[in-house]
Amino acid sequence: MIGGGLPVGAYAGRRAIMALVAPSGPMYQAGTLSGNPLAMTAGIETLKVLRKPGVFDDLVARTTRLCAGIKGAAQAAGAPIYQTQVGTMFCTFFTEGPVTDWSTAKAADTAQFGHFFQAMLAAGVYLAPSQFEAGFMSIAHDDAVINQTLAAAQAAFQAVAANA
C-alpha cells in the first residue's frame, strides 16, 4: 500500500534493534529496489493522501462493503467460502470452516478458487491468482469498481456452483 502500486517495503522495530541497522550499526540491509527514487516518491505521495482525515477509514469501509458483497454473492450461489479482512486487505477461501492456520488454509478447495479466479478474470476483474494471497484495496477502487466487481463475483460464483 505505501508504494502506491510500486514495489516498496518497510520495516520497523524498537530503537535498540533499529540502531543495529547500517549506517548506524553493523547489520547491512539491501534489496534490489531499495531506495528506488520513483518508488520512494510514490510512497511519500501515497502516505500524504492516506494521512488526510477520513481517507483511510473510507477505504476500510469500502473494503468491508466489497467483502460483504463477495460473501453475499457466494451464499446466494451456494458456494461455501470463508472470507478474511484486515483493514484494506482481504482473502477468500473456498471452505466451509474458518481458516486460522496453514492446515486449515491448505484444506480449502484450490480448484474451486481457480475456477472462480478464471471467471473473474474473464469478467475483467483481476484478483490474486491464489487463495493463499491477499487482495488489496486502494483509493482508486471507487463505488463503480466495487459494483463491477460484485456483479462479476455474483456471476462467477453461480458459474462455479453450476460446475461443482
N, C-alpha and C positions, 0 to 999 in steps of 0.2 A: 504494500500500500504506500509506503513512504517514498517510493521512486516514481509515483505517477505512471506506472506501467513499465518503467525501465528497471533493469536489474540493479537493485540496491538492497543491501543487507545492513543490519545494525545490531550491535550487541552492547550490553551494559552490565555493570556489576558494582559491588561495593568499591569504595575508593581504594582500599588496600589491594584489591585484586586488579583493578584497572591501572594502578600505579606500576604494576609489573609489565604492562604492555609498552613496547617501544613507541616513541623515543624515550619515555621516562624510565622504563625498566628494561630488563634483559630479554623479555619474550617478544620475538619478532612475529608480526602478523601481516599477511599479504594475501592478495587474491587477484585473479585475472583482471577484474574490473574495479579494483579498489581505487577510490578517488577519481573515477571517471568524471570529467567535468560536466558532461551532458547529464549523466545520471544524478550527480550531486545537485546540479541546478534544478532538475525536475523534482528531486526530493525536497529541496528548500521551498520551492514554489508550492508543492503539494501540501507540505506542513503549514504554510501560510494560509492556504484555503481551509484546511481542516481546523485551524485554530479559531476561525470566525464563529461567533455564537450560533449554536443550533445546527451547524453543518454536519458534524459527526452524529449527533443524536438523530437527525433526519435520515442520515444514511443507515443507521442501525434500524430505524423504524421501517425503512423501505426493504431492508434485508429481511426483517421479520415478516413483512407482508408477502414477499416473494416466497419465503419458506412455508408460510401458512398456505399459500396458494398451491404450491407444489404438493404439499401433503394432502390438501383437499382434493386435488386432481387425481392423486394416486388412490385415495379412498373411494372416490366416485367410480373409478375404473376397477376397483377390487384388487389393486396391486399393493402388496404389503411392503411398506417402506419404513425405515427409521431415519428421521431427519435430525441432524445436529446443527446448532448455530451458536457461534460465539461472536458477538459484535457483528462485524461485516463479513465474517467467514461462515460457510455452510458446507454441509456434506450430506449426500443422500445414499443410504444403503438399502439394498433390496433384501430385507429381512423383517420378520415379524417382531423379534425381540429387540431390546436395547443393545446398542453397541458401546461397550465400555472398555474394551481392551483388544489386543491383537487377535486373540482366539475368537471373540465374537465378531470382529470385523471380517476375519478370514472366512467365517462360516456364511457370510452373506452371499447372495447369488450374483456372482460377477457376470455370468452370461446374460442374465436379465438386465443388469446395468448396461452391458454392452449394447443390447437391443435398444434400450432407452436412449443411450448416448447417440447411436446412429440415427434414430428417429428425430431427435432434437437437432442434430447436425443437418439432416435433410430439410428441416424446417427453418434453417438459418440461425440456429442458436448453438453457439459453441460452449460446451461445458468441459471441465477437466475430464480427460478420457478414461479415468479410473475412479471407481468409487472409493479408493483409498487416498484420493487427493481432495483438497478443499477447493470450493469455489469462492470467489471474492467479488464483492460488490464495490462499485465506485460511484462517485457523484455523476458520472456520465450515464449511469443506469437510471433513467428517469421513469416516470409512470408509464409512458408509451412503451419503453423497452420491457418493463416488468409485465405489462399487459400482453405484449407479443410473446414473451417467454412463457407466461402462464397458459396462453392459448395453445402454444406448441406443446407444452407439458401435458395438457389435457388430451390432445390427440396422440401424443407419444405413449402415454400410459394406457390409453384404450388399445393402441396397436400392440403393445407389449402383452396386455392381458388377453387379447384375442389370439396371440401366438403362443401362449403359455401351455 
